[in-house]
């Protein structure tokens, strides 16, 4: 603790790592999945990621300069927001889609509330929700590339596979039977989907890297993933293969490791993190199985972002010497 304790006004303890170092680690952890996404979907995916990332950086720079804000583009947070948004999009979208999404995420969700550390929901997810609300046809259903050469993701009595359904979650919602070979395709990334969520192994490598670097803790991603696994097992046919497919398919791993763990929009307390993660998992299961969309990660995390302050309020430890008002 020597050299870290300040005898002055708060804060008294200096964190060993800066915001830019933390954001740099998050950016590095996202790269394996982004690279595989570009490899699977081609140069158009690269352009989408590039457009989303640089438009987020440029927008933040313009806002900081225009309004003389104290934030710095060099903290890498804008780059992380842009890259996350791009990874949540299909590779077929026109480039103005990621540009508008990044601008909305930075201007409306982040800077309008005071910049980094003051946003009440995850900017990248809010940007994606904005795009889905405005242009659903470009981001859902037929927007995904039909994975004719990516291998079958499931086989059922009606022979539904990747050539007829673009994403694994659509096949799951249609009631297909998951085979063991399908899980291997989901794990490696041999399926259709958004740019950044096709390879489970790449997302796991990035997530474990963040845990190893102590950027995030195990609590939120572990409880989130376990809740989805157990929930889909009991509510979707009592099949371990189907539950595993729900974990590996879609944006669950991307959301659990990289977006639900956002410092600003998730509880600080340990008990609060467990409740927050359970809520994310429960909402994801409900939306996937009973909602109109095959995916539920984005909206589940955004809804829990809104109630995170309430969860934190009722799970914060008691202050030493605190006396109840009615005592």
VEXGU-354470 format. One record per residue (C-alpha): residue number from 1; residue in one letter; x, y, z. Coordinates in Angstrom, 3 decimals, m for minus. Layout:
+-----+-----+----------+----------+----------+
|   n | res |        u |        v |        w |
+-----+-----+----------+----------+----------+
| NUM |   A |        X |        Y |        Z |
...
+-----+-----+----------+----------+----------+
This chain:
+-----+-----+----------+----------+----------+
|   n | res |        u |        v |        w |
+-----+-----+----------+----------+----------+
|   1 |   X |    0.000 |    0.000 |    0.000 |
|   2 |   X |    3.027 |    2.266 |    0.259 |
|   3 |   X |    2.708 |    5.098 |   m2.219 |
|   4 |   X |   m0.972 |    4.330 |   m2.854 |
|   5 |   X |   m2.574 |    5.923 |    0.213 |
|   6 |   X |   m3.330 |    9.638 |    0.025 |
|   7 |   X |   m3.848 |   11.617 |    3.233 |
|   8 |   X |   m6.095 |   14.188 |    1.603 |
|   9 |   X |   m9.588 |   14.417 |    0.192 |
|  10 |   X |  m10.924 |   11.363 |   m1.606 |
|  11 |   X |  m10.012 |    9.270 |   m3.468 |
|  12 |   X |   m7.542 |    7.902 |   m0.928 |
|  13 |   X |   m6.442 |    4.790 |   m2.839 |
|  14 |   X |   m4.884 |    5.105 |   m6.289 |
|  15 |   X |   m5.802 |    2.348 |   m8.741 |
|  16 |   X |   m2.753 |    0.567 |  m10.183 |
|  17 |   X |   m4.191 |    0.696 |  m13.727 |
|  18 |   X |   m5.537 |    3.603 |  m15.731 |
|  19 |   X |   m8.749 |    3.692 |  m17.771 |
|  20 |   X |   m6.790 |    3.623 |  m21.013 |
|  21 |   X |   m4.908 |    0.491 |  m19.926 |
|  22 |   X |   m8.163 |   m1.280 |  m19.037 |
|  23 |   X |   m9.824 |   m0.277 |  m22.308 |
|  24 |   X |   m6.731 |   m1.337 |  m24.232 |
|  25 |   X |   m6.978 |   m4.800 |  m22.690 |
|  26 |   X |  m10.668 |   m5.012 |  m23.638 |
|  27 |   X |   m9.833 |   m3.993 |  m27.208 |
|  28 |   X |   m7.099 |   m6.640 |  m27.392 |
|  29 |   X |   m9.464 |   m9.278 |  m26.005 |
|  30 |   X |  m11.996 |   m8.496 |  m28.749 |
|  31 |   X |   m9.489 |   m8.902 |  m31.583 |
|  32 |   X |   m9.500 |  m12.733 |  m31.878 |
|  33 |   X |  m13.258 |  m12.807 |  m32.438 |
|  34 |   X |  m13.128 |   m9.811 |  m34.773 |
|  35 |   X |  m10.366 |  m11.402 |  m36.851 |
|  36 |   X |  m12.282 |  m14.685 |  m37.187 |
|  37 |   X |  m15.396 |  m12.718 |  m38.144 |
|  38 |   X |  m13.487 |  m10.993 |  m40.936 |
|  39 |   X |  m12.027 |  m14.339 |  m42.027 |
|  40 |   X |  m15.498 |  m15.924 |  m42.153 |
|  41 |   X |  m17.399 |  m13.080 |  m43.821 |
|  42 |   X |  m14.726 |  m11.368 |  m45.912 |
|  43 |   X |  m13.647 |   m7.786 |  m46.515 |
|  44 |   X |  m17.152 |   m6.357 |  m46.079 |
|  45 |   X |  m17.014 |   m7.389 |  m42.407 |
|  46 |   X |  m13.681 |   m5.593 |  m42.082 |
|  47 |   X |  m15.170 |   m2.416 |  m43.546 |
|  48 |   X |  m18.136 |   m2.601 |  m41.143 |
|  49 |   X |  m15.809 |   m2.924 |  m38.134 |
|  50 |   X |  m13.592 |   m0.143 |  m39.450 |
|  51 |   X |  m16.534 |    2.199 |  m40.071 |
|  52 |   X |  m18.026 |    1.580 |  m36.623 |
|  53 |   X |  m14.709 |    2.002 |  m34.790 |
|  54 |   X |  m13.426 |    5.107 |  m36.527 |
|  55 |   X |  m16.801 |    6.862 |  m36.562 |
|  56 |   X |  m17.011 |    6.337 |  m32.789 |
|  57 |   X |  m13.491 |    7.738 |  m32.316 |
|  58 |   X |  m14.134 |   10.720 |  m34.600 |
|  59 |   X |  m17.512 |   11.487 |  m32.975 |
|  60 |   X |  m16.021 |   11.425 |  m29.482 |
|  61 |   X |  m13.137 |   13.640 |  m30.585 |
|  62 |   X |  m15.540 |   16.138 |  m32.159 |
|  63 |   X |  m17.789 |   16.275 |  m29.066 |
|  64 |   X |  m14.848 |   16.670 |  m26.675 |
|  65 |   X |  m13.395 |   19.511 |  m28.742 |
|  66 |   X |  m16.710 |   21.205 |  m29.461 |
|  67 |   X |  m17.908 |   21.307 |  m25.859 |
|  68 |   X |  m14.445 |   21.426 |  m24.259 |
|  69 |   X |  m15.048 |   18.238 |  m22.307 |
|  70 |   X |  m12.362 |   16.765 |  m20.056 |
|  71 |   X |  m12.499 |   13.326 |  m21.710 |
|  72 |   X |   m9.754 |   12.096 |  m23.998 |
|  73 |   X |  m10.027 |    9.971 |  m27.126 |
|  74 |   X |   m6.727 |    8.367 |  m26.122 |
|  75 |   X |   m8.494 |    6.438 |  m23.329 |
|  76 |   X |   m9.572 |    3.943 |  m26.059 |
|  77 |   X |  m13.145 |    3.761 |  m24.709 |
|  78 |   X |  m14.627 |    5.121 |  m27.946 |
|  79 |   X |  m12.682 |    2.560 |  m29.982 |
|  80 |   X |  m14.027 |   m0.233 |  m27.762 |
|  81 |   X |  m17.593 |    1.059 |  m28.165 |
|  82 |   X |  m17.252 |    1.219 |  m31.936 |
|  83 |   X |  m15.661 |   m2.201 |  m32.251 |
|  84 |   X |  m18.312 |   m3.785 |  m30.003 |
|  85 |   X |  m21.082 |   m2.203 |  m32.048 |
|  86 |   X |  m19.554 |   m3.425 |  m35.296 |
|  87 |   X |  m19.195 |   m6.941 |  m33.917 |
|  88 |   X |  m22.923 |   m6.930 |  m33.089 |
|  89 |   X |  m23.878 |   m6.269 |  m36.713 |
|  90 |   X |  m24.198 |   m8.594 |  m39.726 |
|  91 |   X |  m21.556 |   m8.118 |  m42.397 |
|  92 |   X |  m24.196 |   m7.330 |  m45.032 |
|  93 |   X |  m25.231 |   m3.924 |  m43.668 |
|  94 |   X |  m24.329 |   m0.788 |  m45.656 |
|  95 |   X |  m21.556 |    1.269 |  m44.099 |
|  96 |   X |  m23.828 |    4.123 |  m43.076 |
|  97 |   X |  m25.496 |    1.764 |  m40.579 |
|  98 |   X |  m22.425 |    1.306 |  m38.309 |
|  99 |   X |  m21.575 |    4.991 |  m38.707 |
| 100 |   X |  m25.026 |    6.115 |  m37.506 |
| 101 |   X |  m25.000 |    3.516 |  m34.750 |
| 102 |   X |  m21.643 |    4.696 |  m33.417 |
| 103 |   X |  m22.733 |    8.336 |  m33.553 |
| 104 |   X |  m25.883 |    7.519 |  m31.569 |
| 105 |   X |  m23.899 |    5.493 |  m29.028 |
| 106 |   X |  m21.354 |    8.250 |  m28.421 |
| 107 |   X |  m23.536 |   11.372 |  m28.671 |
| 108 |   X |  m26.830 |   10.259 |  m27.118 |
| 109 |   X |  m25.902 |    7.456 |  m24.736 |
| 110 |   X |  m22.418 |    8.450 |  m23.616 |
| 111 |   X |  m21.635 |   12.154 |  m24.013 |
| 112 |   X |  m25.156 |   13.477 |  m23.405 |
| 113 |   X |  m24.964 |   12.056 |  m19.886 |
| 114 |   X |  m21.503 |   13.410 |  m19.120 |
| 115 |   X |  m19.083 |   11.077 |  m20.876 |
| 116 |   X |  m17.253 |    7.978 |  m19.733 |
| 117 |   X |  m18.442 |    6.775 |  m16.335 |
| 118 |   X |  m21.785 |    8.609 |  m16.468 |
| 119 |   X |  m23.740 |    6.648 |  m19.091 |
| 120 |   X |  m26.658 |    4.670 |  m17.626 |
| 121 |   X |  m26.562 |    1.881 |  m20.222 |
| 122 |   X |  m23.988 |    0.226 |  m22.443 |
| 123 |   X |  m23.415 |    2.564 |  m25.422 |
| 124 |   X |  m22.671 |   m0.183 |  m27.957 |
| 125 |   X |  m25.801 |   m2.155 |  m27.081 |
| 126 |   X |  m27.921 |    0.987 |  m27.048 |
| 127 |   X |  m26.556 |    1.836 |  m30.493 |
| 128 |   X |  m27.497 |   m1.603 |  m31.772 |
| 129 |   X |  m30.984 |   m1.360 |  m30.236 |
| 130 |   X |  m31.429 |    2.002 |  m31.976 |
| 131 |   X |  m30.448 |    0.501 |  m35.327 |
| 132 |   X |  m32.733 |   m2.526 |  m34.884 |
| 133 |   X |  m35.651 |   m0.247 |  m34.013 |
| 134 |   X |  m35.090 |    1.978 |  m37.049 |
| 135 |   X |  m33.979 |   m0.531 |  m39.696 |
| 136 |   X |  m34.973 |   m4.048 |  m38.565 |
| 137 |   X |  m34.916 |   m5.501 |  m42.070 |
| 138 |   X |  m31.244 |   m4.576 |  m42.451 |
| 139 |   X |  m30.188 |   m6.126 |  m39.142 |
| 140 |   X |  m32.473 |   m9.125 |  m38.632 |
| 141 |   X |  m33.537 |  m12.192 |  m40.600 |
| 142 |   X |  m32.566 |  m11.870 |  m44.242 |
| 143 |   X |  m29.795 |   m9.410 |  m43.367 |
| 144 |   X |  m27.539 |  m12.323 |  m42.428 |
| 145 |   X |  m25.475 |  m14.065 |  m45.055 |
| 146 |   X |  m26.780 |  m17.510 |  m45.843 |
| 147 |   X |  m23.974 |  m19.801 |  m44.778 |
| 148 |   X |  m24.069 |  m22.269 |  m47.656 |
| 149 |   X |  m20.414 |  m23.190 |  m47.255 |
| 150 |   X |  m20.266 |  m22.957 |  m43.473 |
| 151 |   X |  m21.777 |  m26.359 |  m42.746 |
| 152 |   X |  m25.062 |  m27.464 |  m41.246 |
| 153 |   X |  m25.804 |  m26.215 |  m37.744 |
| 154 |   X |  m28.706 |  m28.542 |  m37.006 |
| 155 |   X |  m30.759 |  m31.299 |  m38.510 |
| 156 |   X |  m34.445 |  m31.924 |  m37.953 |
| 157 |   X |  m37.223 |  m33.899 |  m39.530 |
| 158 |   X |  m37.691 |  m31.087 |  m42.041 |
| 159 |   X |  m33.959 |  m30.811 |  m42.807 |
| 160 |   X |  m33.501 |  m27.255 |  m41.595 |
| 161 |   X |  m29.860 |  m26.243 |  m41.831 |
| 162 |   X |  m27.659 |  m23.223 |  m42.409 |
| 163 |   X |  m28.668 |  m22.933 |  m46.053 |
| 164 |   X |  m32.293 |  m22.216 |  m45.184 |
| 165 |   X |  m31.816 |  m20.388 |  m41.856 |
| 166 |   X |  m29.022 |  m17.861 |  m41.585 |
| 167 |   X |  m28.295 |  m18.067 |  m37.856 |
| 168 |   X |  m28.233 |  m20.877 |  m35.276 |
| 169 |   X |  m30.690 |  m19.076 |  m32.982 |
| 170 |   X |  m33.303 |  m18.923 |  m35.732 |
| 171 |   X |  m32.930 |  m22.675 |  m36.154 |
| 172 |   X |  m33.234 |  m23.210 |  m32.401 |
| 173 |   X |  m36.390 |  m21.097 |  m32.285 |
| 174 |   X |  m37.796 |  m23.157 |  m35.159 |
| 175 |   X |  m37.465 |  m26.285 |  m33.005 |
| 176 |   X |  m34.638 |  m28.066 |  m34.774 |
| 177 |   X |  m32.799 |  m30.985 |  m33.193 |
| 178 |   X |  m29.197 |  m30.167 |  m32.298 |
| 179 |   X |  m26.565 |  m32.755 |  m33.152 |
| 180 |   X |  m23.096 |  m33.068 |  m31.535 |
| 181 |   X |  m21.415 |  m32.014 |  m34.802 |
| 182 |   X |  m23.431 |  m28.804 |  m34.714 |
| 183 |   X |  m21.884 |  m27.844 |  m31.367 |
| 184 |   X |  m18.400 |  m28.185 |  m32.869 |
| 185 |   X |  m19.387 |  m25.783 |  m35.658 |
| 186 |   X |  m20.756 |  m23.335 |  m33.092 |
| 187 |   X |  m17.619 |  m23.601 |  m30.983 |
| 188 |   X |  m15.188 |  m23.038 |  m33.846 |
| 189 |   X |  m17.237 |  m20.457 |  m35.693 |
| 190 |   X |  m18.372 |  m22.387 |  m38.749 |
| 191 |   X |  m21.854 |  m20.798 |  m38.753 |
| 192 |   X |  m23.689 |  m17.678 |  m39.809 |
| 193 |   X |  m24.406 |  m14.743 |  m37.532 |
| 194 |   X |  m23.120 |  m11.336 |  m36.528 |
| 195 |   X |  m19.478 |  m10.537 |  m37.227 |
| 196 |   X |  m18.269 |  m10.895 |  m33.655 |
| 197 |   X |  m20.349 |  m13.730 |  m32.251 |
| 198 |   X |  m19.708 |  m16.621 |  m34.642 |
| 199 |   X |  m16.662 |  m18.087 |  m32.879 |
| 200 |   X |  m17.236 |  m19.198 |  m29.288 |
| 201 |   X |  m13.629 |  m20.281 |  m28.801 |
| 202 |   X |  m12.349 |  m16.821 |  m29.761 |
| 203 |   X |  m14.767 |  m15.141 |  m27.344 |
| 204 |   X |  m13.760 |  m17.529 |  m24.554 |
| 205 |   X |  m10.085 |  m16.768 |  m25.164 |
| 206 |   X |  m10.819 |  m13.036 |  m24.963 |
| 207 |   X |  m12.969 |  m13.427 |  m21.865 |
| 208 |   X |  m10.405 |  m15.558 |  m20.041 |
| 209 |   X |   m7.746 |  m13.007 |  m20.968 |
| 210 |   X |   m9.776 |  m10.265 |  m19.259 |
| 211 |   X |  m10.254 |  m12.420 |  m16.150 |
| 212 |   X |   m6.529 |  m13.268 |  m16.099 |
| 213 |   X |   m5.639 |   m9.568 |  m16.395 |
| 214 |   X |   m8.181 |   m8.832 |  m13.620 |
| 215 |   X |  m10.075 |   m6.424 |  m15.837 |
| 216 |   X |  m13.292 |   m8.297 |  m15.029 |
| 217 |   X |  m14.271 |  m10.879 |  m12.395 |
| 218 |   X |  m15.727 |  m14.334 |  m12.991 |
| 219 |   X |  m19.037 |  m13.566 |  m11.291 |
| 220 |   X |  m21.099 |  m11.848 |  m13.989 |
| 221 |   X |  m20.114 |  m13.983 |  m17.021 |
| 222 |   X |  m20.257 |  m17.262 |  m15.093 |
| 223 |   X |  m23.672 |  m16.686 |  m13.489 |
| 224 |   X |  m25.060 |  m15.229 |  m16.724 |
| 225 |   X |  m23.982 |  m18.253 |  m18.790 |
| 226 |   X |  m25.085 |  m20.788 |  m16.155 |
| 227 |   X |  m28.512 |  m19.146 |  m15.863 |
| 228 |   X |  m29.070 |  m19.381 |  m19.616 |
| 229 |   X |  m27.872 |  m22.999 |  m19.663 |
| 230 |   X |  m30.088 |  m24.120 |  m16.776 |
| 231 |   X |  m33.055 |  m22.013 |  m17.892 |
| 232 |   X |  m33.058 |  m23.355 |  m21.449 |
| 233 |   X |  m32.560 |  m26.899 |  m20.167 |
| 234 |   X |  m35.739 |  m26.828 |  m18.109 |
| 235 |   X |  m37.797 |  m24.699 |  m20.503 |
| 236 |   X |  m36.626 |  m25.961 |  m23.899 |
| 237 |   X |  m36.876 |  m29.735 |  m23.935 |
| 238 |   X |  m34.559 |  m30.948 |  m21.154 |
| 239 |   X |  m31.745 |  m31.337 |  m23.691 |
| 240 |   X |  m28.116 |  m30.722 |  m22.763 |
| 241 |   X |  m27.241 |  m30.341 |  m26.449 |
| 242 |   X |  m29.903 |  m27.668 |  m26.927 |
| 243 |   X |  m28.844 |  m25.803 |  m23.780 |
| 244 |   X |  m25.202 |  m25.915 |  m24.871 |
| 245 |   X |  m26.227 |  m24.591 |  m28.276 |
| 246 |   X |  m28.034 |  m21.699 |  m26.576 |
| 247 |   X |  m24.797 |  m20.841 |  m24.770 |
| 248 |   X |  m22.569 |  m21.074 |  m27.840 |
| 249 |   X |  m24.977 |  m19.508 |  m30.346 |
| 250 |   X |  m25.678 |  m15.842 |  m30.809 |
| 251 |   X |  m24.215 |  m13.056 |  m28.716 |
| 252 |   X |  m24.346 |  m14.664 |  m25.268 |
| 253 |   X |  m20.586 |  m15.061 |  m24.775 |
| 254 |   X |  m19.903 |  m11.656 |  m26.336 |
| 255 |   X |  m22.458 |  m10.045 |  m24.034 |
| 256 |   X |  m21.494 |  m11.988 |  m20.911 |
| 257 |   X |  m17.769 |  m11.239 |  m21.073 |
| 258 |   X |  m17.611 |   m7.853 |  m22.782 |
| 259 |   X |  m20.854 |   m5.915 |  m22.239 |
| 260 |   X |  m22.580 |   m7.140 |  m19.088 |
| 261 |   X |  m19.282 |   m6.555 |  m17.245 |
| 262 |   X |  m19.120 |   m2.852 |  m18.140 |
| 263 |   X |  m17.986 |   m1.006 |  m14.998 |
| 264 |   X |  m20.377 |    1.913 |  m15.345 |
| 265 |   X |  m23.567 |   m0.006 |  m16.056 |
| 266 |   X |  m23.198 |   m3.007 |  m13.722 |
| 267 |   X |  m23.225 |   m3.167 |   m9.900 |
| 268 |   X |  m20.008 |   m2.824 |   m7.929 |
| 269 |   X |  m21.023 |   m5.035 |   m5.017 |
| 270 |   X |  m20.417 |   m8.790 |   m5.241 |
| 271 |   X |  m23.976 |   m9.701 |   m4.290 |
| 272 |   X |  m25.287 |   m7.098 |   m6.722 |
| 273 |   X |  m23.213 |   m8.582 |   m9.559 |
| 274 |   X |  m24.689 |  m12.020 |   m8.908 |
| 275 |   X |  m28.253 |  m10.638 |   m8.974 |
| 276 |   X |  m27.475 |   m8.561 |  m12.070 |
| 277 |   X |  m26.027 |  m11.569 |  m13.934 |
| 278 |   X |  m28.958 |  m13.788 |  m12.953 |
| 279 |   X |  m31.394 |  m11.137 |  m14.222 |
| 280 |   X |  m29.513 |  m10.901 |  m17.532 |
| 281 |   X |  m29.651 |  m14.656 |  m17.946 |
| 282 |   X |  m33.319 |  m14.955 |  m17.008 |
| 283 |   X |  m34.370 |  m12.176 |  m19.392 |
| 284 |   X |  m32.275 |  m13.688 |  m22.178 |
| 285 |   X |  m34.036 |  m17.041 |  m21.747 |
| 286 |   X |  m37.486 |  m15.436 |  m21.677 |
| 287 |   X |  m36.863 |  m13.343 |  m24.796 |
| 288 |   X |  m35.285 |  m16.205 |  m26.731 |
| 289 |   X |  m37.958 |  m18.765 |  m25.925 |
| 290 |   X |  m41.099 |  m16.639 |  m25.665 |
| 291 |   X |  m40.309 |  m13.326 |  m27.354 |
| 292 |   X |  m40.522 |  m12.252 |  m30.956 |
| 293 |   X |  m36.743 |  m12.186 |  m31.503 |
| 294 |   X |  m34.514 |  m15.272 |  m31.587 |
| 295 |   X |  m31.817 |  m13.332 |  m29.708 |
| 296 |   X |  m32.287 |  m11.690 |  m26.311 |
| 297 |   X |  m28.851 |  m10.720 |  m25.045 |
| 298 |   X |  m28.871 |   m7.068 |  m26.083 |
| 299 |   X |  m32.238 |   m6.202 |  m24.580 |
| 300 |   X |  m31.624 |   m8.315 |  m21.475 |
| 301 |   X |  m28.426 |   m6.436 |  m20.646 |
| 302 |   X |  m29.972 |   m3.040 |  m21.437 |
| 303 |   X |  m32.939 |   m3.737 |  m19.153 |
| 304 |   X |  m30.642 |   m4.838 |  m16.347 |
| 305 |   X |  m28.475 |   m1.738 |  m16.924 |
| 306 |   X |  m31.522 |    0.348 |  m16.009 |
| 307 |   X |  m32.141 |   m1.497 |  m12.729 |
| 308 |   X |  m28.437 |   m1.827 |  m11.829 |
| 309 |   X |  m28.453 |    1.275 |   m9.553 |
| 310 |   X |  m31.445 |   m0.149 |   m7.662 |
| 311 |   X |  m29.718 |   m3.524 |   m7.283 |
| 312 |   X |  m26.587 |   m1.803 |   m6.038 |
| 313 |   X |  m28.552 |    0.315 |   m3.574 |
| 314 |   X |  m30.028 |   m2.713 |   m1.824 |
| 315 |   X |  m26.856 |   m4.813 |   m1.881 |
| 316 |   X |  m24.303 |   m2.265 |   m0.717 |
| 317 |   X |  m22.545 |   m3.126 |    2.542 |
| 318 |   X |  m23.617 |   m1.293 |    5.670 |
| 319 |   X |  m21.499 |    1.743 |    6.461 |
| 320 |   X |  m19.568 |    1.406 |    9.714 |
| 321 |   X |  m21.414 |    3.317 |   12.422 |
| 322 |   X |  m24.541 |    3.763 |   10.280 |
| 323 |   X |  m27.753 |    4.070 |   12.318 |
| 324 |   X |  m31.205 |    3.346 |   10.953 |
| 325 |   X |  m33.462 |    6.379 |   10.545 |
| 326 |   X |  m36.180 |    4.903 |   12.738 |
| 327 |   X |  m33.792 |    3.812 |   15.508 |
+-----+-----+----------+----------+----------+
